[in-house]
Amino acid sequence: MNTRGQISGMSGSDPRRPLLTLRAAVILLGGLVAGAATATLTYLGVHDLPAAVLVGIPACAGAIKFLDYLIA
């Protein structure tokens, strides 16, 4: 009888392994929270949605890079 690992050719791997590691999930979630918070505060300050989005995207990227460095 074939198991799922033998059919896919990945012998020795767990077929129920997570899509993301816990570290990657925490880093991505932290970046999204930082970007959303930055965009929200920018929108509340200037009342311009496109500007808020354009500020939130690099804030998210910067937070992801910082958290990747910080969480070893």
N, C-alpha and C positions, 0 to 999 in steps of 0.2 A: 504494500500500500504506500502510495506517495504522500509525503507531507507537503505543506505549502512551500516550505523552504527548498525542497528538492525540485519542485515544479519550476520555481522562479530561478533556480540556479544559485541561490544564495544559501549555501550550506552553512549551518552553524549560527545563522542570524535569527533573532526572535521575530516572528511575523507580526507581533503586536508592539513593535518598538514605536516610541513617540515620534511624531513628525518634527517637533522642535525639542531641543534640550531645555531643561529648566532655566539654565543660564541665558540662552537665546530668547526665551519667552519673557523673562524679566527685563532684559535689555530692551527688547522691542516695545514692551508695554510701557516702560519708563520713558522711552523716546516719544511714544504717541501721547502720553499724558503731558509731557513737557511741551510738545508742539501744540496740542489742543489748548493748554493753559495760556501759552503765549499768544495764540491766535485769538482766543476769547478776550484776553485783556487788551489786545490791540484793537479789536473790534469795538469794545466798550469805550476806548479812548478816542478813536477817530471816526467811528461809524461808517467804515468803508470795508465791505466784505472782501473784495479782491486783494486789497492791501493786507488785510488780516491773514488771508490764506498764504500770500507771498512771504509774510513774516513767519508764519507757523511752520512752513516746510523746512527752511534751513535750521530753525530751532530744534525741530525733531531730529534732523540729521546730525546736528551738533551734539544733542543729548545722547543719541545712539553711539556716536564715536567716543564721547566722554565716558559713558557707562561701560563700553567695551574695554576701555583702558582701565577703569576703576575696578570692575568686577573681574578678578583673575580666575 
